[in-house]
């Protein structure tokens, strides 16, 4: 879901301006934007669901940082060596400041902030009643999923710039509380495969109807500006219903799925690297040539997204075989130092 979102968002087809001759393709384009953000929501919910019952340990954020630093530097030097015509070399000062990474990953920073706030979020989950927790989640939904979007649609008010103080890190905390609520209270609606399945189908159909209804010259800017944002309510609804639906499907323990699942973070770090995505979506894959009709655009999006997905899994599995022992050693050493330091303090 995230990959096909990047096929649309970073691709050579510019879906930001309304074109009546490409109206059907633009419907698919905007729908793929929503799907990708729903994938991010589901990804965060999966992690938060299990973390909400655990104690904080520096090993998790440190491990994410080590993996990110590894991929960021390795990819940069591979690209600058093999594809020098596609990117400009980075000056040393720019590589190390303000943070020692050649490329930036917004998702990693937001997720690590959520991990550091995990003790506070778990304290809220453990000490608030079900009704209070539900009320807090409802208020956060109104502020960051409704008011923030309305503020984008009607930006004319004085001092209206981000008046809700929305950030991706804030939003991940909202998702954490949602996952923790489901984990702790296991509401009846989340236990029925039929209800969650129907809810997911509705969540998948509603955005299509919205996009089709707004797919005209007067409303298109409003549509595109609010479909690509992470906190649009349709992506939240789809991500949550997708998560709870699969929560009710028991497929048992399948070792190959568990093995591949460990590479999902690596898939993101590889394909959405700042340098890789330029080469991948602007040079190797030209989405502009598949806009004759919406069917070819969608099929090619699915095909290339799946192909990139498989290739990135293979690369990450190779990295795990060759480098993980050394990376885990560094991660464990640093985590031990940080954990020991907190005990001293």
N, C-alpha and C positions, 0 to 999 in steps of 0.2 A: 504493500500500500504506500509506503514512504518512497520507495523507488519509483513507482509510476507517477507519483506526485512530482518528483524531481525531473522525470522525463518531460512533464508539461511545464513546470515552473522555470527550469533552467534551459529548456530546449530552444531551438532556433525559431519555432513558431511563436510569434508575438500575439498572445491572446489578450493583451491589455486594452486594445482598441477595438471597438465594435466594427464588424464587417458583415454586412447583410448577406454577402455571398458565402461567408464561412460560418453562418449562424449555428448550424448543427455541430460543426467541429468545435465551436466555442462553448457549446453546451457541455460537451465531453471534457474540454479543457478545464472549465470551472468545476466540474464534478470531480475530476482527478485532484484538484487542489483540496477539496473537502476530504476526500478519501485519505490523502497523505496526512493531514492533521489528525484525522481519526486514528490513523496508525500510531502516531506519536502518543496520543491519549492512551491507547491500549497498551503500548509499550511501558509507559510510566505506571499505569495501573497494575500491570503484572509485577513489576518490581516492588511497588509500594504495598501490594497485598501481602507479600511475604515479609517485607521489612517491618510492617506495623506490629508484628509479634516478636521482634528481635531487639536485642540491645545494640547500642551504637558501638561500632568498632572501626578504627581508622583504616583497617585493611580494605574496606570497600572503596572509599574515596581515593585512597592512595593507589589502589590497583587500577582504577579508572584513569587516574592521572598518568601512571606509568605507561599504560597502553596507548593513551592519546599522544603522549610525548614521543613514544617509539614510532607510531605510524606517521605522525606529523613530520618528523625529521627524515625518516626513511623515504617517504613519498616525495618530499621536497627534493632530496638529492637524486632520486631516481628520475624524476621529471626534468630537473635542470641538466641532467647528464644525457638522457635519451630524447627529450623533447625540448631542446633549448629555444626553439623558435616560437613556442606557445606561451612562454612566461618570461617575465623579467626577473633576473636574480635579485634577491633581497639583500639590502645592506645589513651588515652585522648588527648595527644598533636597532634596526627594525625587527630583526629576527629575535632579539633577546628582550626587547622592551615593547610594550609594557608587560608582556608575559612571554616566557621563553618558548614560543612556538612559531614556526614559519607560517602556519595557517590557524585560523580560529574555528572553534566549534561551539556555537551557541548552546546546543543541546547539552554538551558535556558540562559546561559551566553551570547551567541551570540545574542539572541533575545532581551535581556535587553540592551545590547550595542546599538542595532538598535533603541530601544525606546528612549534611552538618546540622540541619534543623530537625533531623529525625528524633532526637530525644525529646524536644519540645512538642513535636507533633504527636508522639506516642503518649506524652503526658496528658495532652488534651484528650486523646482517645481513651485513656485509662480513667480519667477523673471526671469527664463530663457525662451526663446522662444521655441516653439515646435521643431524647427530645431536644436537648440543648445542642448536641452534635449535629442533628439534622437541621436545626435552625441556623447554625453557623454555616453549614454547607450551602443552605438556601440563600443566605445573605451574600456569601462569596460568589455564588452563581449569578445573582442579580448584579453585583458590582462588576465582576470581571467577564461574564459571558453575555450580559444584556446591556448594562449601562455603557460599558466600554465600546461595544459595537455601535450602539445608538450615538455615542459621541463621535465615532468615525463618520456616521451618516450625516450628522448635523454638527459640523465643526465650527459654526459661526460664532458661538458664544465666547465672550471674553474669558481668557484663562481656561480655555477648554482643552488645552493640550494635555493629554493623559491625566485627566482630572480624577480618574479612578486609581492612579498609581499602579496600573497594571504592568507587570513584567513577567517574563516566562518563568522565572524562579518563583514568584508569587503563585502563579497558576499551577506549577507543579505541586506546591503545598496544598492547594485545593484538591487536586487529583489524589494526593496522598491521603487526605482525610476521607475522600469518597471511598477509596480502596479499603482503608482501615475500618470504615463504617460497615462496609459489606462483609469484611472478614469477622468483625466482632459480633454484629447483630444478625447477620445472615437473614435479611428480610425475606418474607415469603415470596415476594415477586421475583427475587433473584434465584430462587430454588427450582423454578419451573422451566424446563426446557421449552415448553410450548409458549409460555408467556414471553420469555426472553428472546426466543426465536422470532415470534411475531413482532416484538418490539424492535428487533434489529432490522427486520424487513421494512417496517414503517420508517425507521431512521434512515434507511438506504433510499427509500422512494421519495420522502419529503424534499430533500435537497434537489432532486431532479425536477420536481414540480416547481419549486421556487426558481431554479435557474431558468427553466423554460419560460416562466411567467415574466421574469425580469430581463429576458434576452432581447432587448430592444435598445435603440440608440440612446434613449433618454435615461434609462436605468442601468446601463451596462457598467459605467464607472463605479456606481455603488456596489454592484455585484462583484466585480473583480477585486475591489479594495477590501472586501469583507470575507471573501471565500478563502483567500490565501492566509489569513491570520489564524494563529493557533487556537485562539479562544472563541472562535465562532461557535454558537450553541449547537449547530447541526453536527459538527465534528465531535463535540463532547457527547451528545446523545448517541451517535453512531459508535464511538469508541467504547463507551460504557456498556451499551447493549451487546456489542461484539464480545467484550470481555466476560460479562456474566453469562452469555450464551455458551461460550466454550468452557466456562467453569462447571457447567452442568453436563458436559460431555465427558464420559469416562472412557478413555482409550487405553488405560493401563499404562504400564511403564515400558516405553519403547526406547531402547538405548540409542538408536541412530538419531531420533528426534532430540533427545537430551544432548547428544554430542554436537549436533548442528546448532542447537539453541545457544550454545556457548560462543558461537561465532557471530551472533546477530549484532553485537556491539561493534565487532570488527568490520562487518559489512557496512555499517554506517560510517565508520572512521575512514574506510577506503574510498567508497564511491562518492561521499559528500565532502571529501577533502577539497579545500578551496582551489587547488591546482588541478586535481583530477576531474572535477566537474566541468571545468572549462574545456579540457580536452575531450571528455566523454560526451557531453551534451551539445557542444558547439562545433566540434570537428569530426569526431568518429561517427556520431549518430545525428543525422539531420532530420529533425521532425517536420521541418517545413515541406519536405517532399512527400509527406503522407497526408496532406490536408485536402485531397481531392474530395473526400467524403469522410463522415464521422466514423464509419466502420473501419476504414484503413488506418485512420489515426489511432483509434482505440486498440486495434489488433497489434499494430506495430509498437504501441506503448506497452502492451502486455508482453509481447515477444522480447523486446529489448530489456525491459525491466527484469524479466525472469532470467534472461541470459546474463545480465550484469550481476544479478543476485547469486547465481550459481558460481560465476567466476570469482566473486568476492569471498564466497564461502570457501572455495578451494584455496585461495590465497591465504585466508586467515587460518585454515587448518594447517597449511604448510608452516606458517609463522608459529603456530602453537607447538608443532613438532620440533622446530629448530630452536626457537627463542624463548618459549614460555618458561623453561626451567630457570634460565638466567633472570628473566623479568620477574618471575615469582619470588626468586631469591631477594632481589632488590626491593620488591614490594613488601615482603615479609619483614625485612630488616628495618625499613623505614617505618612500617606500621608498629613494629615492636618499640622503636624509639619514641614515637608519638604517644603510644599507649602508656609507656613507662613515664613519660614526661607529665601526662595528665595525673598520674597517681602521686607524683612528687608535689605537683601544684596543689 
